[in-house]
Amino acid sequence: MLDVLRSFLAIVVVFGLVIFIHELGHFLAAKAVGVYAPRFSIGFGPALWSRKWGETEYVLAAIPLGGYVRMASRDDEAMAMIEGGGEQPAPAPEELAAGRTRPRWYDPNGLAPFGPNPVPEHRWFESKPLLARLLIMIAGVTMNMVLGFVVLAGLAYYLGNPVIRTRVIGGVEPIPGAEGLAQRLAVGDTILAVNGAPVASWNDVLAAIDTMPGPTIAIRTQRTTVTVPVGGASGVTRAQIENAIAPYLPPVIDDVVPDSPADRARLQHGDSVVAVDGTPVQTWSQLVDRIERSPGQTLTFTVMRKGAPVHLAVRPDSTPQPNPITGKDEIVGKIGAQRATMGEREPITLAQAISGGWSATWVNAGLVVHAVRDLVTGQLSVRKLNGPIAIGRASATAARRGWEDVLYLIALLSINVAVFNLLPIPILDGGQIVINVAETVKGSALSVRTREYLLRFGLAAIALLFVIVMYNDITSWVRNLLRL
């Protein structure tokens, strides 16, 4: 029962916080520029709970698939079709006698819909300058990005920097222009120094490669010293060297992504992969290399589980991603499994946490943009899209692992919501931005019919997306039930 309650709370927190922050951004911006906002709703449909403070009604609605801020608009009828309600004045006494009812939060001196006074035109959304309207529309996305950044920076500061307590090489990739690196370094070599500076951990190795001055990087192991040119005619970057050399990490599974190839193959936390298709695997780097070279191919994993060997069939997904060495896009295999961490961390400064959170925020935003691009070009299947059920499962899983995982999921979901809302679909923030800019360039508002067509297109696009992700969620849920 405690697990069920914790999972439910995690789902509520993850969904609710991300939606609330997004809509709060719109609401605060609207209030700041003087737009009348009679309703702030989390969810759509009938109200489960509502209260009125000031001139705004705050609502928790029955369908928890988003939220909205109701703003006074010249297009009141069209927006009311989506959000419900309307800014019509409350009924006069003679209208009450004819059968109309007063709103729940009636105010005899208030603006519509709570009082008899119509909303003045200067408080309409459209009455504001373009910059004010853009501020309102971009505020939700901005708040989501800020939430992601604050959570990621806070987690970085609280958890500290993971320390990889090894100097042993677990894998080496060739670099064009520095072929000697892969030819002279080998799995099992221990790095003793970089440019003459002794190293005690893999963190020291990366820091030395990144910061040591000079036109070359000299890596000394117990067997030899390898000197690699950096920059200049060689074209080799420090980042390429860092990505080319992997530390020795045991091929032990820590976690699997729900409904991923690893999940469908029934890989579990704690599984130690000892062979793939009969070929021994000694390091995590070797395992990743074997998987990435086998997109769409069924592999036989031999894992040690509770002291006994288990054979599992795993079919990696075909996933486009840039090569960290060459920078070129390529199709690689992915199974959705994370390695076990080394378990050690060291404190970092607030400045380091802020820098790390900032970088992580934009890296994750870039991954979402990359995924959207691949969806549009057909390189990524819509079957990979997840919806509310999958997010709920991920929230429950995160809750079982700890609140740090829940917060990390909040950050990732918030960044995803921010990027998604910038898509140029009329019902989303990005689409509204395009429409408002187009109207300003045109010098007049779009016709009612044009706006209606755009709105219907946006609703149809979102409805289609919703059907797709719900189909993916339900089929995934059924598959998991059949596996039990």
C-alpha positions, 0 to 999 in steps of 0.5 A, spaced: 500 500 500 505 504 501 508 503 494 502 504 491 501 511 495 508 513 493 507 511 486 500 515 485 503 521 489 509 521 484 505 521 478 501 527 481 507 531 482 510 530 476 504 531 471 501 537 476 508 541 477 510 541 470 503 543 467 502 548 473 509 551 472 507 552 464 500 555 465 503 559 471 508 562 466 502 564 461 498 567 467 503 571 470 505 574 464 498 576 462 497 579 469 503 583 468 501 586 461 494 587 464 490 582 460 484 580 464 485 572 466 478 570 469 480 562 469 487 558 471 485 551 470 489 545 471 486 540 467 480 540 462 473 539 462 468 539 469 471 542 475 473 538 481 475 543 485 475 551 484 476 557 488 476 565 486 481 570 489 481 577 486 478 576 479 481 569 477 477 563 478 482 557 480 480 550 477 482 543 478 478 539 472 477 532 471 481 531 465 488 531 467 491 532 460 494 539 460 491 546 463 490 553 460 489 560 462 483 563 460 484 570 457 479 575 455 479 575 447 476 578 441 476 570 439 472 569 445 467 564 442 473 560 439 477 559 445 471 557 449 470 551 445 476 549 447 477 551 454 470 552 456 466 558 459 466 565 456 467 572 458 459 573 457 457 578 463 453 575 468 445 575 467 441 582 469 435 581 474 430 581 468 434 575 465 434 571 472 427 572 472 427 569 465 431 563 467 438 564 467 442 563 473 448 567 476 455 564 476 458 560 482 462 566 484 458 572 482 460 579 484 455 585 483 461 589 481 465 584 477 467 583 470 464 578 466 463 572 467 463 573 474 459 580 474 455 584 470 460 588 467 463 587 460 471 586 459 473 593 457 477 592 450 484 594 453 484 588 457 483 583 451 489 579 449 489 582 442 489 589 444 496 589 447 502 590 443 506 584 439 511 584 444 507 583 450 503 578 446 509 574 445 511 575 452 505 572 454 506 566 449 513 564 450 512 565 458 510 558 459 515 555 455 520 559 459 518 557 466 518 550 463 526 551 461 527 554 468 524 549 472 528 544 468 534 548 469 533 549 477 532 542 478 538 539 474 542 544 478 539 543 484 540 535 483 547 536 481 549 541 487 546 536 492 548 529 489 555 532 487 560 530 482 560 522 480 567 519 481 569 514 477 575 510 481 579 507 476 584 509 471 584 502 467 582 503 460 575 499 458 575 501 450 579 505 445 576 508 439 580 510 433 580 518 431 582 520 424 589 524 425 591 520 431 591 513 429 596 511 434 591 512 440 587 506 438 594 502 436 598 503 442 593 503 447 589 497 449 583 495 454 586 493 461 592 499 460 592 503 466 593 511 465 598 513 470 599 520 468 597 525 462 602 530 460 606 528 466 601 530 471 599 524 475 592 522 475 588 518 481 581 517 477 578 517 471 575 524 473 582 526 473 584 523 466 578 527 463 580 534 467 587 533 465 585 532 457 581 538 457 585 543 461 592 541 460 596 546 455 600 545 449 599 542 442 599 535 444 596 530 449 601 525 452 598 519 455 602 515 460 600 508 461 604 502 465 606 500 458 608 506 454 607 513 452 602 515 447 602 522 444 597 525 440 597 532 437 591 537 438 588 542 434 592 545 428 593 541 422 591 534 425 584 537 426 584 533 433 580 536 438 580 534 446 573 532 446 574 527 441 580 524 445 575 524 451 570 520 447 575 515 444 577 513 451 572 509 455 574 507 462 573 500 465 566 499 468 563 492 469 557 490 464 552 490 470 545 493 468 542 498 473 536 500 470 531 499 464 527 504 460 519 501 460 517 498 454 525 498 451 528 492 448 531 491 454 525 491 458 521 486 453 527 482 453 526 482 461 533 484 463 533 486 470 537 490 475 543 487 477 544 482 471 551 482 469 552 481 462 558 476 460 557 474 453 553 477 447 552 471 441 557 467 445 563 472 445 565 474 452 564 481 454 568 484 460 567 491 460 561 496 459 564 499 453 565 493 449 557 491 451 555 498 448 559 497 442 556 490 440 549 493 441 551 499 437 553 495 431 547 491 431 541 495 430 535 491 428 539 485 429 537 479 435 542 478 440 543 473 445 545 475 451 548 471 457 547 474 463 549 472 470 543 473 475 543 470 482 549 466 481 546 462 475 547 464 467 540 466 463 540 467 456 536 472 453 534 475 446 535 482 445 533 486 439 536 493 439 532 499 436 535 502 430 536 509 433 539 515 429 545 519 433 551 523 431 558 519 432 561 523 438 568 522 434 566 524 427 560 528 428 556 525 423 549 522 424 549 514 423 544 509 425 546 505 432 543 500 436 540 502 443 536 497 448 534 502 453 539 500 459 543 504 464 549 501 467 551 501 474 554 507 477 561 506 481 557 509 487 562 515 489 561 522 489 565 528 491 562 535 493 561 541 488 561 548 488 554 552 487 558 555 481 559 548 478 552 546 479 549 552 476 554 551 470 552 543 470 545 544 470 545 550 464 549 545 460 544 539 462 538 543 460 540 545 453 543 538 452 536 535 453 533 540 449 537 539 443 536 531 444 528 533 444 529 537 438 533 532 434 528 527 436 522 531 433 527 532 427 527 525 426 520 524 427 519 529 421 524 526 416 521 519 418 528 516 421 524 515 428 518 511 428 512 514 432 511 508 435 517 510 440 512 516 442 510 515 449 504 518 453 500 519 459 500 512 461 508 511 460 510 517 463 505 515 469 509 508 469 516 512 469 514 516 475 512 510 479 518 507 477 522 513 479 518 513 486 521 506 487 528 508 486 528 515 490 525 522 490 532 524 486 529 520 480 522 523 481 526 530 480 530 528 474 524 526 471 520 532 472 526 536 469 526 532 463 519 532 462 519 539 463 524 540 458 520 536 453 514 540 454 517 546 453 520 544 446 514 541 444 510 547 445 514 551 440 512 547 435 508 551 429 501 547 431 496 553 431 493 550 438 500 550 441 504 556 443 509 556 437 503 556 433 500 562 436 506 566 436 507 564 428 499 567 427 500 573 431 507 575 428 503 574 421 498 578 423 502 584 425 506 583 418 499 583 414 497 589 418 490 586 420 487 580 424 486 574 420 479 572 418 474 569 423 474 563 418 481 562 417 482 562 424 477 557 425 480 553 420 487 553 423 484 552 430 481 545 427 487 543 424 491 544 430 486 540 434 486 535 429 493 534 429 493 534 437 488 529 437 492 525 432 498 525 436 494 523 442 491 517 439 498 515 437 501 515 444 495 512 447 495 506 442 503 506 444 501 506 451 495 501 451 499 496 447 505 497 451 501 496 458 497 490 455 504 486 453 507 487 460 500 484 463 501 478 458 508 477 461 506 477 468 
